Amino acid sequence: MTGAPRDPDDPTVLRPLTLSLDPGLDRAAVAGWEAWEKAAAAAGATRVVAWLLRRVGPDAEATAEDFLDTVEALLGATDPDDRVMARAELAESMTGHDDLMADTLWDGVLGHAESVGDGDMLLDAIGHLAAIAEDHGDPLAAAEYHLAYLAWRRQPDSGGDPEDVQATLEEVVRLAERDGARAEAALFAFRLARFTRLAEADDPRAVEGDWEDDPAPYPIWS
């Protein structure tokens, strides 16, 4: 999934906030998490840590020691689960300091969560990615992330806490209202009310699988 805008002609584009001495890592960050991790592996942990420190800037009050173990784990891990945990930790460190890198890394966490069917990790990544998109003035993109979680959760073998579905639907309603999509906001509010009734009745569909009669994914407004 794509997150916050990256078009260089878009005024809301995520751009590096500081001058970089490693433009290769800059370009890779824009290209996506896989390209960045490949470039980071070629650059080595020491260069990557120095690059990250320049990205977050002095306001973050970060030191090389704050990043080194995580970067080494990310670049050296052979187990995908260990690697994604390091990726998520690094994404968390960049959140609030460098939106481009946070977006890139959280997208990598999202991809892993989708591939292994980890609902909690999926929610965590989507929450961060949606927040970045909304902060950059794109409630539609933020809503698309939340709809991606609902699409996953409605699959036959997917399950989770009904409160996660309710909270996600509430976010979609809020974002639709913010985007001026009043009809869609009302429709998702209706879907939320229907799901809440199922949850209160202890209907098994509120815990696992699809709770809708129509299996089609929820469409996004435009």
HELIX and SHEET records of a PDB file:
HELIX    1   1 PRO A   23  ALA A   31  1                                   9    
HELIX    2   2 TRP A   33  ALA A   43  1                                  11    
HELIX    3   3 ALA A   45  VAL A   56  1                                  12    
HELIX    4   4 PRO A   58  ALA A   60  5                                   3    
HELIX    5   5 ALA A   64  GLY A   76  1                                  13    
HELIX    6   6 PRO A   80  MET A   94  1                                  15    
HELIX    7   7 ASP A   99  VAL A  116  1                                  18    
HELIX    8   8 GLY A  119  ASP A  135  1                                  17    
HELIX    9   9 PRO A  139  ARG A  153  1                                  15    
HELIX   10  10 PRO A  162  ARG A  178  1                                  17    
HELIX   11  11 ARG A  182  GLU A  200  1                                  19    
HELIX   12  12 PRO A  204  ALA A  206  5                                   3    
END                                                                             
